[in-house]
Amino acid sequence: KEEEQREIKKEIERRKTGKEMLDYKRKQEEELTKRMLEERNREKAEDRAARERIKQQIALDRAERAARFAKTKEEVEAAKAAALLAKQAEMEVKRESYARERSTVARIQFRLPDGSSFTNQFPSDAPLEEARQFAAQTVGNTYGNFSLATMFPRREFTKEDYKKKLLDLELAPSASVVLLPAGRPTASIVHSSSGDIWTLLGTVLYPFLAIWRLISNFLFSNPPPTQTSVRVTSSEPPNPASSSKSEKREPVRKRVLEKRGDDFKKEGKIYRLRTQDDGEDENNTWNGNSTQQM
């Protein structure tokens, strides 16, 4: 009996020990699973943190790059604006200096009645009389007494105008004046000065006009009129010379007609070329054995 109780106790202890072992193993497995989950979660968190750090770094790099680009762009634009302003200022200075030069100097071209010309510069505040005296010294007594005039607009200066400044007469910064000899109209001066130009244009354009006439004659020329024999009755006696010429031409005309009779066939007033069939038809018609009728 004691043996049975002892066996029962051993069995109870064995079962208890087995249960404790199972519980221990289960706890270890749970702890291992828990540690693995925690490790995985920690790795995921670290990955997320790393990605966030990378994103932040990329954003910072982009911001720095944009800032540097904006700064560089602003500097470039500022440099361009400064260069443009400097160029505009330089152009303005040049324009002002050129305007001052144009306002202080009058360049006058003197056109002579023979078509030639010469040029000189005068102060813009100089009177027109000074320009007239210069022209008189240059041409001498070639044209005698003369006056000055402009063609565009057409205006002949009077004695009062010779006392005025070139700038007031709108002859500055440049102008063209014509020397008008006394008693010679303005139109003749214009014609003589422009004659050389028309001569030059005619010389240049003459080959083109000749080619155009040739082409127009070739394309639009009328066909030659047909020769018709017209009988004209005349009461004048015949000319012996013309009759002798006609007698000389008569044999030539006969030979031409004979040759035409060999090469051509006449049907009424119309001639057509002969063929081999035409010869056979005539033989069949005229040899007496033919059944054909004309």
Secondary structure, 3 states (H helix, E strand, C coil): CHHHHHHHHHHHHHHHHHHHHHHHHHHHHHHHHHHHHHHHHHHHHHHHHHHHHHHHHHHHHHHHHHHHHHHHHHHHHHHHHHHHHHHHHHHHHHHHHHHHHHHHEEEEEEECCCCCEEEEEEECCCEHHHHHHHHHHHHCCCCCCEEEEEECCEEECCCCHHHCECCCCCCCCEEEEEEEECCCCHHHHHHHHHHHHHHHHHHHHHHHHHHHHHHHHHHHCCCCCCCCCCCCCCCCCCCHHHHHHHHHHHHHHHHHHHHHHHHEEEECCEEEECCHHHHHHHHHHHCCCCCCCC
